[in-house]
Amino acid sequence: MFPELFELPVIHVTVKSYGLMMVIGFLLAVGLMRHISRRAGENPDHVTNVALYALIAGVIGARIFFVVDNYANFKGDLWSVFAVWQGGLVFLGGVLLGVVVIFVYLLRNKLPLRCYFDILAIGLMLGLAFGRIGCFLNGCCFGRPTHLFCAVTFPYGSPAYLSQVKPDPGRNRAEPRLDLPAEYFGYFNDAAGGTWYSVSEADKYRAYLKPKELLTDAQELAVKTKYRAVPIHPTQLYSSADAIVLCLILYAFWRKFGNRRPGSTLGLMFMLYGLMRFLLESIREDNPFRNDWWSLNDGWTISQNLGIYLAATGLIIFITSLRAKPVKPKPV
């Protein structure tokens, strides 16, 4: 896990891995979408503009969904709501708000909606592939325990480690996956000059995990051996590989059929991504189960529910686009 890659000299700004991967993914996605827009006979500058608006809206929407889904974690520290660089984005939330912003931009500029949404759908998957690598480096969006050869372990203090050393009522887990002694838990007393106080065994799950820099040599050795994190699915890398495959499938489909059937590529993306997100979410362990009025199943996360809705919406768009009268491609 490498949430911070390096520090820029002179200005002393730390480069975060999550943000860097997002920037790389965005730039590559824009380059791909500009290439596709030229092949479609459209102005690539419009693609760049709408991508910038969609990026901003996507980050805001993704953060809003994450905060709503994990509101209990922000009650005591509302400023952390804005700490996007620490991870904590729900991709589907970004898609929903991004679609609204894109729709408004295309309407205001009188551009062909279905054509541009098809182009953006392909680029979105490429950008997502790099974003998920950022998730892996940051340690968020982690998976459930597994004994597969590809299993990974995250270090002490990481989001995955924090999840394993406490019960998780949001996922109906009454016991921790890793039983740490009470000496690893406690709290800072600001009134006493920031002194760290340990807690009893009975109170440890209501306390904070001891910062790594305060561990004794024996404790530091123990968290690398006896109390090492439980191996888990590298779901971030699964998601990255999935996004790359989807990008290739969508591009091949668009080259073969999509340019004559505008909207069909978007529908296909919604279907495939919605189904894959549903499956991947079943081996993730970072999101709580939901029991809202719109939930399809009480034992599903918000992303699993939205994934099914997204796939169903995609199927409707896909069928409607294929039944529509074919469009003659613009001359390039």
N, C-alpha and C positions, 0 to 999 in steps of 0.2 A: 504494500500500500504506500503510495507516494502522493499525498494530497498537495504537497508543496514541492515543486521541481527544483527551482533555483531562485536566487535573488539577483535582480538587476543591479549592477554596480552603480555607484554615484547616487542614483535616485533611491536606492534601497527599497525597491518594490518587489515583493515576493510573487513569483509566477505560480498560480495554482494550476494543477494538472487538469482539473475539471473544466476550468475556463479556457485553457489552451486547446483542449480537445474540441470544445464547442466552436472555437474560432476556426480551427483547421477544418472541421466538418462543414461549417457554414461556407467557408471560402470554396472548398471543393464542390459542394452542392450547387453554389451559385455558378461556378464554372460549367458544371454539367448541364444545368438548366439553361444557361445562355446558349450552349451548343445545341440543345434540343429545340429551343425556341427559334433558332436560325433555320433548322431543318423544317420546322413547322411554318416558316414564313412570317413569324412574329418578331416584334422589336425586342431584342434581348435586354434593352435598358429597362423596360417595364418589369421584366423578371427580377432584375437586381433591386429595383425599388420595392416591389411587393415582397421580396424575400427579406429585406431589411425591416419592413413593417411587421411581417409575420414573425421574425425572430424576436422582436421586442414583445409583441403580444403573446408569443408562445412561452417565453420565460415567465411573464406575469401570470398567464393562465395556469402554467404548470406549478408555479409556486402557490397560487391561491388554492388549487386543489390539494396540494400537499399539506398546507397549513390547516385547511378545513378537515382533512382526513386525520390529522395528528394534532388537533387543537390543544389537547391536554398538555402537550409538551411545550407549548408556548405561553401558557397562562402566566408564568412567573417572569417571563423575559420576552416582552412583546417586540423589542428591538431585533431579536434574533429572527423574526419573521422575514427581515430584509437580507439576511445573511445567505444569499443564494450561492455564493462561492463555496459554502460548506456542504453543498449538495442538498437534496430534498426537493425534487421536482417530479411531478406526475405527468409523464409525457402526454397522456390522453387529454389532460386538462389544457396543455399547451396547444394541442391540435384543435380543440373546440374553440378557444378564443382566437387562435390564428385563422381559422376558417372564416369567422365573422369579419375580422379585419381585412382579409384578402377579398372577401365578397364585396365589402364596401369600396375598396380601392378599385376593383375591376369595374364595378357599376359606375363609379364617378368618372372613370376614364373610358367608358364605353368599349370595353375589351371583351372578347369572347370568353365567357365564364368557364365553360367546360374544357376548352383547349388549354387555358392557363392552369386550371386545377390539375389537369393531367400532368403537365410539365412539373408543377410543384410537388406532386405526389412522388414522382421518381426521385427528385432531389432531396425530398424529406427523408427518404430511407437512407440515402448516402450520408446525410448529416447525422442521422440517428446512430449509424454504425460507429462514428467517431465519438459521439456523445456518450455512448455506453462504455467505450474504453475509458473515458473520463470518469464514469461511475466506478469502474473497477479500481482505478488509481486512487479515487477518493474514498472508496470503501463503502459507498452507499448501495442500495438496491441489491442487497446480498441474498443468497439462497439458503435453502434448508440443508440440514445435515445429510451427508451421503458418504458411501464408501467407494465410489467410483474412482478410477485412476486419475481423473481430471480434477478431483476435489482440491480445494485450496483452504488454507487457514489464514485468518487475519490476525494482526497483532493485538496485544493488550491495549485497551482503550479505544479500539476501533468501533464503529457502529455495530458490526457483527458481534464483537466480543461483549459489548454492553448488552446486547439482546440476549446473549447466552447465559449471562451470570445472574439474571433476574427472571422471575415469572413474567408471563406476558398475557394478561387478562384479555387483551384485544384479539389474541389468537387462541383463546381458550386453553392456554398452557399454564397450569397451576404451579409447576415446578421449574426451576432453572435447568438448563442443559448442562451447565458447568457449576458445580457447587463450590464457590469460593468461600474461604473463612471470613469471619467478620473483620479481621485485621486489614482487609483490602477495601473496606468501606468506611465512610465517615463524612465529615463536613468541615468547611472553613468557618471559623468564628471571626467575623470582621471586627467585632468590638474588641477582640483580644489580639489585634494586629495581624489578622489573617492566619491564626494558628489552626493547624489541622487536628481535629479530634476524631478518635475512633468511636465506633458504636458497638452495641451488644449484638449477639447473634440474632436475637429476636427483632432488632430494629434495622438490620443491615439492608433489607430490600427497600426501605424508605430513605436510605442515605445515598450518597454519591460514591462512585468508584474512585478509589485513591489515584491521584495523578501519578503518572509513571515516574516523574522526576523525584517523587517522595518515597518510592519503593526502596527497601533495603536491598543489599546484594543478594541475600537469600530469597527474598520475595521476587526479585527480578529473574533469578534463575528458575524459580518455581513456575512463573507464568510462561516460561519457554519449555517447560518439561511437564510436570505434574498438572499444572493448571493451564496448559496450552489450549487455545481455542479448538472447538470441535470442527473437523473438516466439513466444508459445505460446498454446494454447487456453485461454480463461478457463473451465476446467472447473467451477470453483466456481459461476459464474453459470449455466452449463448445468444444473448440479445443482439450483440454486435454482429455476429456471424449471420444471424437470421436477417438482420436489416440489409446486409450486403447481398445475400441471396435474393431477397425481395426486390432490391434495387435492380439487379440483373434481370429478373423475371419481368418486372414492369417495363424496363427499357426495351427488352426483346418484344414484349407484347405490343408496346406502343409503335415500334418500328413496323411490325407486321399488320396490326389491325387498328391500333388506337388513334392514329392520325386521321383515319376516315370515320372513326366512331368516337368523337369527342365525349368525354365523360366516362368511358368504359375503363380507362386506366385508373382513374380515381376510384371507381367502384371496386375494381379488382384489388387495389391497395387496401381499401377499407376492409374488404372481406378477409384477405390473407393476413393483414396485420392484426385485425381483431381476433381471429382464431389463434394465431401464434401467441399473441399477448395473453390470451386466456390460458393457454397451455403453460407458458413460461411462468405466469403468475402462480400457478399451482405448486411450483417448486421454489418460490421465493418466500422469504420469511420477514420481510421488513414492513409489510402493510397489514393493518388490522382487518378483521372480518367486519362486514357491514350488515346492518339489519334495518335499512331505510325502507320507506314506502315503495320506492322504485326498484329495490333490489330483487333480482330474480331468484336468489338463493341466499339464505342467512349465513351459509358457510363460505361465501365468496367475498373477495375484496372488492373495493370500488373499481379497480381496473379490470377485474374479471367480469363484473357486471357491464361496465362500459364496453369491454371488448366484444361481448355478445351483441349489444346494441349496435356497435360500430359495424360488425360483420353483417348484421341484418340490413342496416342502412346501405352498406356497400352492395349487397345482393340486389336490392331494389334499383340502385343507380346503375349497376352493371346491366341488368336485364332491360331497363328502360333505354339505356344508351344503345344497346345492340338492336333493339326494335325500331329505333329512330332511323330516319332516312340518312343513308351515308353522305358524308360531307366530302366534297372534292378538295384535296389538299391545295394550299396556296403555292404558287410557284416560288421557288427559292432564288 
